[in-house]
Each structure stands twice: as structure tokens, then as C-alpha cells.
Amino acid sequence: MLLCSACLAGVHCRYDGGTKPLEEMMGLLAAGELCLVCPEQLGGLPTPRPRLSFRGGDGVAVWEGKAWVVDEEGRDRTEQMRRGAREVLEIARRIGAHQAILKEKSPSCGCSVVAVDGLWEPGLGVCASLLKREGVLVEGR
């Protein structure tokens, strides 16, 4: 069983209420091979919601206490992002998932590029960094 960002399988959970379905994920979903997750919703954020970005570093820096996540209205959403990541990790453990296919450029799911201080930078999202630290292979799409 693979974890998958729910938006990649057609769930309308992105910040703007949209989705980014990929044919590959739709096929895996139909075959019963995916467990869909949205760390931002699991952390208590609504859909739609203001766009989120990092201040001071990426998701790794968030876990180190060196960075935080804010929404476009300036509200600190770091704790909701941490909570959602911990929920996803718990789901991964319960289902025995060792791999996650995640939405690239997301502040929670980004696997190689995230928005830091208004610029696209190399880095990991909050959830992606926690999963990776705990031994789950993360891949961005």
C-alpha cells in the first residue's frame, strides 16, 4: 500500500479547493493500492484556505525549530502543519506504508522544491521531511 497526496487522485483538497489528478494515481487508486492523505486537512486547516509558504527555511528547518509556515494573511500555521504530518506518519505506520507519492511544490508534501520567503527553493515540505526522516521513501509528482 502506498501513501498518496489526495489531490493527485482527484480529491478537491488543495488550498484553492482544486485537485491535480494524475492518470497514474487514478489507476493505482482503482486497483486499491493507494491510501489517500491530505496533511493540511489532517492538521485542521480548511479547504479552501489561504496559500501557505515557509519563512526561514523548509520543512526540515520547521522540525528543527528554525523556520515556520505562514499563510498569505500572515497567520502562523506551523502547528497545524506539524499535526497533519504526524497524523500522516501514524497512518503510514498503521498500514505499513514504506513509500509515499506526494504533490511537489506543496508546503506539506513537496519533495524537492518548496516556497521559502517568497521564492522557489530546493527543500522538503513539513510532512515529506517527517516521513523521510522516519524511513518512508518520498517521491514528488
Backbone as CSV, one residue per row, in Angstrom:
resi,resn,N_x,N_y,N_z,CA_x,CA_y,CA_z,C_x,C_y,C_z
1,MET,0.842,-1.179,0.000,0.000,0.000,0.000,0.890,1.246,0.000
2,LEU,0.566,2.178,-0.870,1.302,3.435,-0.970,0.484,4.569,-0.374
3,LEU,1.160,5.511,0.270,0.510,6.761,0.638,0.521,7.650,-0.593
4,CYS,-0.481,8.493,-0.725,-0.539,9.394,-1.872,-1.228,10.683,-1.464
5,SER,-0.683,11.810,-1.888,-1.379,13.078,-1.704,-2.746,12.957,-2.359
6,ALA,-3.782,13.217,-1.587,-5.151,13.028,-2.068,-5.454,13.852,-3.317
7,CYS,-4.862,15.036,-3.434,-5.127,15.881,-4.605,-4.646,15.230,-5.902
8,LEU,-3.645,14.351,-5.820,-3.126,13.669,-7.010,-4.062,12.566,-7.495
9,ALA,-5.051,12.225,-6.658,-6.013,11.179,-7.022,-7.429,11.744,-7.142
10,GLY,-7.526,13.040,-7.380,-8.813,13.639,-7.688,-9.606,14.216,-6.533
11,VAL,-9.068,14.206,-5.314,-9.779,14.787,-4.176,-9.567,16.302,-4.188
12,HIS,-10.624,17.047,-4.040,-10.570,18.510,-4.044,-10.149,19.013,-2.663
13,CYS,-8.843,18.973,-2.401,-8.334,19.334,-1.080,-7.191,20.341,-1.144
14,ARG,-6.830,20.798,-2.337,-5.769,21.798,-2.444,-6.210,23.108,-1.796
15,TYR,-5.260,23.987,-1.556,-5.552,25.260,-0.899,-6.687,26.027,-1.593
16,ASP,-6.778,25.905,-2.907,-7.800,26.629,-3.666,-9.070,25.807,-3.884
17,GLY,-9.152,24.656,-3.243,-10.303,23.775,-3.404,-10.203,22.893,-4.632
18,GLY,-9.096,22.993,-5.342,-8.916,22.235,-6.568,-8.256,20.890,-6.346
19,THR,-7.871,20.294,-7.452,-7.257,18.980,-7.466,-6.223,18.945,-8.589
20,LYS,-5.305,18.025,-8.538,-4.284,17.838,-9.581,-4.191,16.357,-9.929
21,PRO,-5.283,15.764,-10.434,-5.275,14.317,-10.659,-4.271,13.892,-11.731
22,LEU,-3.606,12.796,-11.436,-2.681,12.188,-12.390,-3.242,10.832,-12.792
23,GLU,-3.235,10.543,-14.069,-3.785,9.288,-14.576,-3.156,8.082,-13.871
24,GLU,-1.854,8.148,-13.652,-1.133,7.070,-12.971,-1.729,6.804,-11.575
25,MET,-2.021,7.871,-10.836,-2.570,7.717,-9.483,-4.014,7.216,-9.530
26,MET,-4.765,7.647,-10.520,-6.154,7.208,-10.650,-6.199,5.696,-10.885
27,GLY,-5.244,5.185,-11.674,-5.174,3.743,-11.913,-4.817,2.973,-10.656
28,LEU,-3.842,3.486,-9.887,-3.456,2.829,-8.639,-4.595,2.880,-7.611
29,LEU,-5.335,3.978,-7.612,-6.478,4.103,-6.708,-7.542,3.071,-7.060
30,ALA,-7.840,2.962,-8.345,-8.843,1.989,-8.791,-8.426,0.560,-8.449
31,ALA,-7.124,0.298,-8.428,-6.614,-1.039,-8.097,-6.528,-1.267,-6.587
32,GLY,-6.888,-0.259,-5.795,-6.855,-0.398,-4.342,-5.464,-0.366,-3.745
33,GLU,-4.517,0.290,-4.444,-3.131,0.295,-3.987,-2.712,1.577,-3.282
34,LEU,-3.652,2.542,-3.124,-3.310,3.825,-2.520,-4.089,4.074,-1.246
35,CYS,-3.446,4.751,-0.315,-4.099,5.335,0.853,-3.946,6.841,0.684
36,LEU,-5.051,7.535,0.498,-5.022,8.972,0.234,-4.952,9.769,1.523
37,VAL,-4.079,10.781,1.526,-3.925,11.651,2.683,-3.783,13.104,2.230
38,CYS,-4.263,14.008,3.058,-4.006,15.438,2.881,-3.517,15.954,4.230
39,PRO,-2.215,16.126,4.400,-1.678,16.559,5.682,-2.264,17.882,6.165
40,GLU,-2.543,18.786,5.252,-3.063,20.091,5.658,-4.466,19.957,6.245
41,GLN,-5.307,19.138,5.622,-6.632,18.896,6.193,-6.529,18.114,7.499
42,LEU,-5.660,17.101,7.539,-5.488,16.311,8.759,-4.959,17.157,9.917
43,GLY,-4.285,18.247,9.594,-3.794,19.166,10.618,-4.836,20.172,11.074
44,GLY,-6.005,20.150,10.440,-7.086,21.028,10.859,-7.318,22.249,10.002
45,LEU,-6.610,22.365,8.883,-6.824,23.514,8.003,-8.014,23.260,7.080
46,PRO,-8.791,24.294,6.788,-9.970,24.125,5.935,-9.599,24.096,4.452
47,THR,-10.554,23.723,3.654,-10.439,23.810,2.192,-11.669,24.542,1.693
48,PRO,-11.501,25.611,0.948,-10.224,26.242,0.580,-9.592,26.943,1.781
49,ARG,-8.328,27.353,1.589,-7.571,28.031,2.645,-6.569,28.977,1.984
50,PRO,-6.118,29.981,2.704,-5.082,30.848,2.134,-3.828,30.038,1.813
51,ARG,-3.135,30.441,0.766,-1.894,29.775,0.348,-0.865,29.848,1.484
52,LEU,-0.102,28.779,1.646,0.913,28.688,2.699,2.312,28.749,2.105
53,SER,3.260,29.278,2.889,4.657,29.265,2.473,5.548,29.271,3.716
54,PHE,6.811,28.954,3.499,7.780,28.888,4.581,8.427,30.242,4.822
55,ARG,8.826,30.455,6.062,9.651,31.596,6.444,10.870,31.034,7.167
56,GLY,12.048,31.345,6.647,13.277,30.966,7.324,13.862,29.614,6.967
57,GLY,13.193,28.831,6.156,13.702,27.520,5.781,12.578,26.605,5.353
58,ASP,12.900,25.342,5.079,11.906,24.384,4.590,11.340,23.545,5.725
59,GLY,10.706,22.424,5.384,10.111,21.545,6.378,11.108,20.940,7.339
60,VAL,12.321,20.666,6.879,13.361,20.161,7.779,13.636,21.210,8.855
61,ALA,13.767,22.457,8.446,14.031,23.554,9.387,12.854,23.766,10.338
62,VAL,11.634,23.498,9.888,10.463,23.595,10.774,10.616,22.616,11.929
63,TRP,10.976,21.364,11.631,11.138,20.362,12.688,12.298,20.692,13.611
64,GLU,13.285,21.434,13.118,14.421,21.850,13.940,14.119,23.117,14.735
65,GLY,12.925,23.692,14.527,12.554,24.921,15.221,13.186,26.173,14.646
66,LYS,13.704,26.089,13.415,14.397,27.212,12.787,13.553,27.941,11.750
67,ALA,12.385,27.403,11.417,11.524,28.004,10.393,10.078,27.799,10.805
68,TRP,9.181,28.459,10.102,7.759,28.318,10.378,6.985,28.444,9.077
69,VAL,5.702,28.120,9.145,4.824,28.181,7.983,3.763,29.241,8.257
70,VAL,3.582,30.145,7.295,2.565,31.182,7.436,1.633,31.152,6.233
71,ASP,0.398,31.614,6.453,-0.496,31.744,5.309,-0.347,33.134,4.719
72,GLU,-0.956,33.345,3.572,-0.776,34.609,2.865,-1.381,35.796,3.611
73,GLU,-2.124,35.531,4.664,-2.669,36.594,5.506,-1.772,36.836,6.723
74,GLY,-0.625,36.126,6.791,0.353,36.347,7.839,0.163,35.524,9.102
75,ARG,-0.801,34.607,9.112,-1.049,33.784,10.295,-0.099,32.592,10.332
76,ASP,0.428,32.321,11.512,1.339,31.192,11.710,0.530,29.896,11.690
77,ARG,0.845,29.011,10.765,0.156,27.726,10.620,1.093,26.547,10.882
78,THR,2.218,26.827,11.543,3.219,25.795,11.772,2.659,24.612,12.553
79,GLU,1.918,24.877,13.612,1.429,23.770,14.436,0.445,22.890,13.676
80,GLN,-0.421,23.479,12.857,-1.337,22.665,12.050,-0.564,21.797,11.065
81,MET,0.513,22.336,10.510,1.328,21.563,9.565,2.040,20.412,10.268
82,ARG,2.555,20.654,11.452,3.197,19.575,12.215,2.173,18.508,12.592
83,ARG,1.012,18.944,13.048,-0.033,17.992,13.448,-0.431,17.106,12.275
84,GLY,-0.641,17.702,11.111,-1.013,16.933,9.932,0.064,15.939,9.526
85,ALA,1.318,16.358,9.605,2.433,15.461,9.268,2.481,14.277,10.230
86,ARG,2.285,14.547,11.511,2.291,13.451,12.494,1.134,12.486,12.247
87,GLU,-0.021,13.006,11.844,-1.172,12.146,11.517,-0.848,11.248,10.322
88,VAL,-0.227,11.816,9.300,0.143,11.024,8.119,1.158,9.954,8.498
89,LEU,2.126,10.284,9.327,3.102,9.290,9.764,2.403,8.157,10.514
90,GLU,1.451,8.472,11.351,0.707,7.444,12.084,-0.063,6.541,11.114
91,ILE,-0.661,7.129,10.097,-1.370,6.341,9.087,-0.378,5.421,8.370
92,ALA,0.779,5.966,7.989,1.798,5.155,7.308,2.190,3.953,8.164
93,ARG,2.379,4.173,9.443,2.755,3.081,10.339,1.643,2.046,10.444
94,ARG,0.420,2.506,10.550,-0.710,1.577,10.706,-0.937,0.697,9.492
95,ILE,-0.700,1.252,8.304,-0.939,0.458,7.092,0.339,-0.188,6.559
96,GLY,1.464,0.096,7.191,2.725,-0.480,6.757,3.267,0.124,5.474
97,ALA,2.957,1.383,5.221,3.429,2.051,4.003,4.897,2.443,4.153
98,HIS,5.690,2.102,3.163,7.109,2.453,3.160,7.440,3.418,2.024
99,GLN,6.388,3.852,1.288,6.585,4.763,0.165,5.404,5.714,0.089
100,ALA,5.694,6.971,-0.276,4.652,7.978,-0.425,4.884,8.752,-1.718
101,ILE,3.823,8.928,-2.471,3.855,9.742,-3.684,3.137,11.037,-3.330
102,LEU,3.891,12.142,-3.364,3.397,13.400,-2.819,3.413,14.529,-3.840
103,LYS,2.566,15.535,-3.610,2.428,16.685,-4.516,3.625,17.620,-4.368
104,GLU,4.381,17.725,-5.421,5.549,18.603,-5.434,5.123,20.063,-5.257
105,LYS,6.007,20.870,-4.736,5.838,22.309,-4.505,4.826,22.634,-3.408
106,SER,4.396,21.650,-2.666,3.465,21.858,-1.564,4.244,22.106,-0.271
107,PRO,3.759,23.001,0.604,4.459,23.215,1.869,4.384,22.006,2.805
108,SER,3.449,21.116,2.559,3.399,19.893,3.353,4.039,18.730,2.608
109,CYS,3.774,18.599,1.328,4.163,17.405,0.578,5.352,17.562,-0.360
110,GLY,5.833,18.756,-0.575,6.936,18.964,-1.511,8.125,18.067,-1.216
111,CYS,8.674,17.460,-2.256,9.782,16.515,-2.083,11.117,17.041,-2.585
112,SER,11.113,18.129,-3.350,12.386,18.684,-3.800,12.363,20.197,-3.938
113,VAL,11.159,20.801,-4.095,11.042,22.245,-4.266,9.872,22.757,-3.431
114,VAL,10.114,23.827,-2.660,9.076,24.466,-1.855,9.276,25.984,-1.879
115,ALA,8.234,26.729,-1.528,8.322,28.193,-1.468,8.870,28.613,-0.109
116,VAL,10.039,29.275,-0.137,10.673,29.784,1.085,10.900,31.278,0.910
117,ASP,10.340,32.052,1.821,10.497,33.505,1.783,10.152,34.087,0.411
118,GLY,9.103,33.543,-0.206,8.601,34.063,-1.473,9.295,33.555,-2.721
119,LEU,10.258,32.661,-2.577,10.993,32.132,-3.727,10.925,30.612,-3.734
120,TRP,10.934,30.022,-4.935,11.013,28.565,-5.036,12.451,28.154,-4.734
121,GLU,12.588,27.276,-3.754,13.911,26.836,-3.298,13.943,25.311,-3.207
122,PRO,15.130,24.704,-3.322,15.240,23.273,-3.053,14.863,23.020,-1.591
123,GLY,14.096,21.975,-1.350,13.730,21.658,0.023,12.582,20.675,0.092
124,LEU,12.216,20.360,1.324,11.144,19.407,1.603,10.010,20.095,2.344
125,GLY,8.800,19.601,2.118,7.658,20.048,2.882,7.694,19.461,4.289
126,VAL,6.818,19.951,5.155,6.788,19.515,6.550,6.498,18.020,6.659
127,CYS,5.485,17.543,5.959,5.136,16.119,6.006,6.202,15.272,5.308
128,ALA,6.632,15.705,4.136,7.648,14.945,3.397,8.911,14.776,4.223
129,SER,9.325,15.829,4.934,10.553,15.724,5.718,10.389,14.770,6.897
130,LEU,9.224,14.775,7.548,8.995,13.847,8.654,8.968,12.401,8.161
131,LEU,8.236,12.162,7.067,8.180,10.805,6.521,9.571,10.309,6.147
132,LYS,10.332,11.156,5.463,11.679,10.772,5.033,12.562,10.466,6.241
133,ARG,12.489,11.323,7.261,13.283,11.108,8.478,12.943,9.781,9.155
134,GLU,11.680,9.353,9.011,11.225,8.125,9.638,11.338,6.903,8.724
135,GLY,12.039,7.058,7.593,12.334,5.919,6.742,11.357,5.630,5.622
136,VAL,10.409,6.533,5.383,9.473,6.356,4.266,10.079,7.005,3.028
137,LEU,10.119,6.285,1.923,10.603,6.817,0.658,9.569,7.805,0.124
138,VAL,9.962,9.046,-0.127,9.036,10.042,-0.657,9.416,10.404,-2.087
139,GLU,8.404,10.486,-2.939,8.587,10.848,-4.340,7.609,11.947,-4.681
140,GLY,8.090,12.985,-5.337,7.223,14.091,-5.735,6.688,13.937,-7.142
141,ARG,5.476,14.397,-7.328,4.830,14.420,-8.661,4.204,15.783,-8.875
